[in-house]
């Protein structure tokens, strides 16, 4: 079972009015039409090749998104995994939650059972 974290704040009781954003590979911004769509989603663009830099990018851009009222969806495994398998979780979501004092809600799903991980 794959897991992801939803980082948000619902103190105003208007959870449906919040924007949602997630972390995407920075290279996807360069794909015609796809890049435009990702920008419209207010995504956090990260360079996954540089792990230390990627964590700081999530924290830095994540703080901005949270200040703007967005909720952030982070997949801590970083990629899809086959059903029944897992890998070490990244720490960027937890670090962002700690630095901002925001709620961190773990959610599990079984998307790995619906198709190959490389799809």
Secondary structure, DSSP 4 states (H G I P E B T S, - for coil): -EEEEEEE--TTS-GGGS-EEEEEEGGGGGSTTHHHHHHHTT-EEE-TTSHHHHHHHHHHHHHHHHHTT-EEEE-TTSS---TT---PPPSHHHHHHHHHT-EEEEEEE-GGGGS-TT-
